[in-house]
């Protein structure tokens, strides 16, 4: 098990060394233009912010709590995702040799195993960043709290509130439901949004009427009807944005089979929706995060499989959720079929949806167990336990299914929660 003091020194040393590495290419007498100077400034600020943020966790005491270490770890992984994919960081930075610069003389003379590995491999900055990510992910969770392990009741400390995603959930009377929430609007955009919405509804109705009279593929018509339904009900804005992208891609595939008038009408409809969703902060926030997360083909396959398993469990146990829950998860899963970069954005949307499902179940379950812990009637406790085991089983399927992808996306709490949930299920089944 790693020593926290050593881990702390390694992290601070790495971030300081990275800051020096970013600065090194610009230590020149050659003039740089304004744009280059701005990029350099933003690169330096990213590293400095990460260093300051981590420093605030331990500044007032020697050890961190479990929850604090989880937060610190999440922020470090999030920083790595942002830095490694930022257009502000020039490629020549990643190609340079990484050199560790411990501040304290003793640390320079006796480097930790992590820093020795980087120095010994003569790693580039890019290599070192990958090694740093692996190091952060591999640190034993208990390094930050050797006095005890994470208990089920501690989950509320590491499980975040539900994130911006196509779907959010709530649990009412022990059943999972889709949470209805109107998109948040900035006050200055309300009138523009209202006008745009009325225009889009009118264009959508006209488009559907024309598609119904044409010989278009039924799949295209069904998707446009679904999109129009979401807009008419002012549904989740992220869901609308993703559905619009899927419809646009599908329309391009059938473009040759449609009259020019309908193609033009669809182009106008799709563009109007794109402009409409762009006015909502949640869509902008989702798009920015999706662009920063680098999910590979294995991650996408894991997310797709996890979604399929969740749907199967819910359909086999209809008492656990309203019918809308598996239906909605199925719909978001279908968006994974969109090609190219849109598929990766859809995968991120599906992963966030599963995270929201897991988070809603865990927070609800902790509250129920805390309420029933003081009950003395065995029957009440038994019924509650059976309900919680069923719900936690759904959460476990989701958390284990997306665990690796979630870590890559900077949300390690999913994998950590899965371990705790497994133990809690075993405890309730005793």
Long-range contacts (C-beta under 8 A, 24 or more apart in sequence): 1-140, 1-142, 1-143, 1-146, 2-139, 2-140, 2-143, 3-143, 4-63, 4-64, 4-143, 4-144, 4-146, 5-62, 6-112, 7-139, 7-143, 8-58, 9-102, 9-104, 9-107, 9-112, 10-112, 10-114, 10-115, 10-135, 11-54, 11-76, 11-136, 12-51, 12-54, 12-55, 12-103, 13-100, 13-101, 13-102, 13-103, 13-107, 13-115, 14-100, 14-115, 14-128, 14-132, 15-47, 15-50, 15-51, 15-54, 16-51, 16-101, 16-103, 17-98, 17-99, 17-100, 17-101, 18-47, 18-98, 18-125, 18-128, 18-129, 19-44, 19-47, 19-48, 19-51, 20-99, 20-101, 21-93, 21-96, 21-98, 21-99, 21-125, 22-47, 22-89, 22-93, 24-96, 25-90, 25-92, 25-93, 25-96, 39-87, 39-88, 39-89, 39-90, 42-86, 42-88, 43-83, 43-86, 43-88, 43-89, 43-90, 43-93, 46-79, 46-82, 46-83, 46-86, 46-88, 46-89, 47-83, 49-79, 50-75, 50-76, 50-79, 50-83, 53-79, 63-144, 63-145, 63-146, 64-144, 64-145, 65-144, 65-145, 65-157, 66-141, 66-144, 66-145, 66-148, 66-150, 66-154, 66-157, 66-158, 67-154, 67-157, 67-158, 68-144, 69-141, 69-143, 69-144, 69-145, 70-141, 70-157, 70-158, 70-412, 70-413, 70-416, 71-158, 72-144, 73-136, 73-139, 73-412, 74-410, 74-411, 74-412, 74-413, 76-136, 77-133, 77-136, 77-137, 77-407, 77-410, 77-412, 78-410, 80-129, 80-132, 80-133, 80-136, 80-410, 81-292, 81-293, 81-294, 81-409, 81-410, 82-292, 83-129, 84-126, 84-129, 84-294, 85-291, 85-292, 85-294, 93-125, 94-124, 94-125, 94-126, 94-129, 95-124, 95-125, 95-126, 96-124, 96-125, 97-122, 97-123, 97-124, 97-125, 98-123, 98-124, 98-125, 98-127, 98-128, 137-407, 137-412, 141-416, 150-416, 150-420, 151-420, 152-366, 152-369, 152-420, 152-421, 152-423, 152-424, 153-366, 153-369, 153-370, 154-420, 155-362, 155-363, 155-366, 155-417, 155-420, 156-362, 156-363, 156-366, 158-413, 158-416, 158-417, 159-358, 159-359, 159-362, 159-363, 159-413, 159-417, 160-359, 160-413, 161-359, 162-355, 162-356, 162-359, 162-360, 163-352, 163-355, 163-356, 164-238, 164-282, 164-285, 164-286, 164-289, 164-352, 165-236, 165-238, 165-286, 165-349, 165-352, 165-353, 165-355, 165-356, 166-236, 166-238, 166-239, 166-242, 166-332, 166-349, 166-352, 166-353, 167-236, 167-239, 167-328, 167-329, 167-332, 167-353, 167-356, 167-357, 168-236, 168-356, 168-360, 169-325, 169-356, 169-357, 169-360, 169-361, 170-360, 171-360, 171-361, 171-364, 171-391, 174-387, 174-391, 175-319, 175-320, 175-321, 175-322, 176-314, 176-320, 176-321, 176-322, 176-325, 176-357, 176-360, 176-361, 176-391, 176-394, 177-321, 177-322, 177-324, 177-325, 178-322, 178-324, 178-325, 178-328, 181-236, 182-234, 183-234, 183-236, 183-237, 183-280, 183-282, 184-280, 184-281, 184-282, 185-279, 185-280, 186-279, 186-281, 189-279, 192-279, 193-276, 193-279, 193-280, 196-272, 196-275, 196-276, 196-279, 197-231, 197-234, 197-276, 199-272, 200-231, 200-269, 200-272, 200-273, 200-276, 201-228, 201-231, 201-232, 203-265, 203-268, 203-269, 203-272, 204-228, 204-231, 204-232, 204-269, 206-265, 207-262, 207-265, 207-266, 207-269, 210-261, 210-262, 210-265, 211-262, 214-258, 214-259, 214-262, 215-257, 216-254, 216-257, 216-258, 216-262, 217-254, 217-257, 219-250, 220-247, 220-250, 220-251, 220-254, 223-247, 223-250, 224-266, 226-331, 227-273, 231-273, 237-277, 237-280, 237-282, 237-283, 238-282, 238-283, 238-286, 238-349, 239-332, 240-273, 240-277, 241-273, 241-274, 241-277, 241-283, 241-286, 241-287, 242-332, 242-335, 242-345, 242-346, 242-349, 243-335, 244-270, 244-273, 244-274, 244-277, 245-335, 245-338, 245-342, 245-345, 246-334, 246-335, 246-338, 246-342, 246-346, 249-338, 249-339, 249-342, 286-349, 286-352, 287-345, 289-348, 290-344, 290-345, 290-348, 290-349, 293-348, 293-408, 293-409, 293-410, 294-408, 295-344, 295-347, 295-348, 295-351, 295-405, 295-408, 295-409, 296-408, 298-404, 299-347, 299-404, 299-405, 299-408, 299-409, 300-336, 300-343, 300-344, 300-347, 300-405, 302-401, 302-402, 302-404, 302-405, 303-336, 303-347, 303-350, 303-351, 303-354, 303-401, 303-402, 303-405, 304-333, 304-336, 304-347, 304-350, 305-401, 306-354, 306-397, 306-398, 306-400, 306-401, 306-402, 307-332, 307-333, 307-350, 307-353, 307-354, 307-401, 308-333, 309-397, 309-401, 310-354, 310-357, 310-394, 310-397, 310-398, 310-401, 313-393, 313-394, 313-397, 314-394, 317-390, 320-390, 320-391, 320-394, 329-353, 329-357, 347-405, 348-409, 351-402, 351-405, 351-406, 351-409, 354-398, 354-401, 354-402, 355-398, 355-402, 355-406, 355-411, 355-414, 357-394, 357-395, 357-398, 358-395, 358-398, 358-399, 358-414, 358-417, 361-391, 361-392, 361-394, 361-395, 362-392, 362-395, 362-417, 362-421, 364-391, 365-391, 365-392, 365-395, 365-424, 385-428, 388-428, 389-425, 389-428, 389-429, 392-421, 392-424, 392-425, 392-428, 393-425, 395-421, 396-421, 396-422, 396-425
